[in-house]
């Protein structure tokens, strides 16, 4: 870092910065260090800040493009839609929430499942769509996760799941809770089939998703600073009535407590998964692949 | 007994009190005796009618009534020669869950269940029946033991939820629950869970992935507590009554949703007003289900269990027109 760059917080942050904000879209400001970069470059860099390395949230279509080899992705199970088994209504009806989420997220529900290659390895993969109701798991998500795993067994492919979810979807009540059992049961069958399952817990992975298949990977990876845990920080804070320690439930904390295998930069994640799958399946190293 | 009285219990309890007074006053008078027994029948009838139309919120109150029988009460009624087995062999013993072996109807069985406390001191010890990772890992140990010795497994569910604390997160609450879920789908022995009070989210499900899911008549089972749901969706915890209605969490709801396999009748007025009657009804139901499950082959049972959970969910199919919903 250059000597003239301020070590402390910039003089004006927060409100002040918003006032001088440039037209939306052209420039992007890092949530970590405040550095401003060209949005195009920023997206090119997988929304990782080129200065401080802060990992920003990533739309699911960009995530898929970054993790799956070009031209290999086949999106499946797109016909599945959520019903409204409880006729749930809070401030809005569940039906209207789904309709809105579908428009905003451009996805049929909170999960994209399919087959493709990761760093040359054919896999059955799934991605949570966090933009869709916080990636919450209802019947459709549970079904898609289960299908991804079952498809792995059927096609004899490793399974890779990228989770980002607030947990079970309240609007489907007990049916959402039971998706935890359903997906975990499927996970057991994959184990019996002797196929690898890599679980990537992205920011944030909590509740019923963390407490089921996401924590059942043969290998569990996460990205820097990602929050992964059972209860959300707010719930814990309310329960124990005291401040939570800095970095609590973050990737580095999980690594230290033995809950994940590795914290991997998004820029290396695809190759890392590929290398792990080849190691697990005892297949040769890629020609261009460097030794770890 | 805490003698806590819920609003909807009060009229009946008052009526019963009056009847008791009358009994004392009448002291052996034949005429009065027939009047009194008439009144008693009427009180019973009133109670039945009132309890048949409890709102979901009232059911929820009843499910966590402080006088409601807990796991150890049912173990006392149903299990002979019970020996508690403790500890997860890795970190600690979690008193929020009681587990052990004993005999049910003469046959060895592994039993486990959440255990709430009756008073403050007990509740501190039992952590209000909210288990930490070591509790679930103790259960895993006992589940493996059941599998190894081919003993059926009975799980009694009664918890607000898994404990949300710093230590619980540090020791992997989600991993502990997740591992329990998978393990339960793979056990080769007959497994039954009974929700005896509160079935609270993942902390309940962690001992609930069984061949049969039974519920006591006034028990509830939900993905989230009404209060938690209210504070997230209504942004106001006071909306919990409304949330309780929306969540469809009663035994009747779960039967209608195809999750609960059988509702077990409780004593009139709730299990806390008749433990033995309730436990007897439970015994009958358990025997029947265990017999059914025991008559199946291991493979059939495992396949049936997989299918049971595999088929849960409400799906709709969109008309497939044009481009898929995401652009990759």
Interface residues (C-beta under 8 A of the other chain):
Chain A: X60 X61 X64 X65 X68 X73 X75 X78 X79 X80 X81 X82 X83 X85 X86 X88 X89 X90 X91 X102 X106 X107 X108 X112 X129 X138 X139 X140 X142 X143 X146 X168 X169 X170 X172 X173 X174 X175 X176 X177 X178 X179 X180 X181 X182 X184 X185 X186 X187 X188 X189 X191 X206 X207 X208 X210 X211 X212 X213 X214 X215 X216 X228 X229 X230 X231 X235 X236 X239 X240 X244 X245 X248 X249 X257 X258 X259
Chain B: X162 X163 X164 X165 X166 X168 X169 X170 X171 X172 X173 X174 X175 X177 X178 X179 X181 X182 X184 X185 X186 X201 X202 X205 X206 X208 X209 X221 X222 X223 X224 X228 X229 X232 X233 X234 X235 X242 X243 X246 X247 X248 X249 X253 X254 X257 X259 X305 X306 X309 X310 X312 X313 X314 X315 X316 X317 X318 X320 X324 X325 X326 X327 X328
